[in-house]
């Protein structure tokens, strides 16, 4: 396993106007986040996802050697909140593009935070 520097990019994405049926399938959302991690050049260590029931939202996280990708969905509002933090050579913006391409939100607001140890 490679050693990663303790700095990276943290994306917080709020996406709305998503078709509700895209936000309820736990297995599909897990597969989407795993594909996003792979596209970004990140190494998946483990994932855990939970469905709140038929027609309801999903919450989950993909743990990465480079940090994590998490998501929480509200199909009743057509809303998903994703959190992508990656260090090293991985590309969190690529992961977000994969997620947005699949979910096709009408609106997306992304906040970017550069993470590193305080000096």
Secondary structure, 3 states (H helix, E strand, C coil): CCCCCCCEEEEEEEEECCCHHHHCCHHHHHHHHHHHHHHCCCCEEEEEEEECCCCCCEEEEEEECCEEEEEEEEHHHCEEEEEEEEECCCCHHHHHHHHHHHHCCCEEEEEEEEECCCC
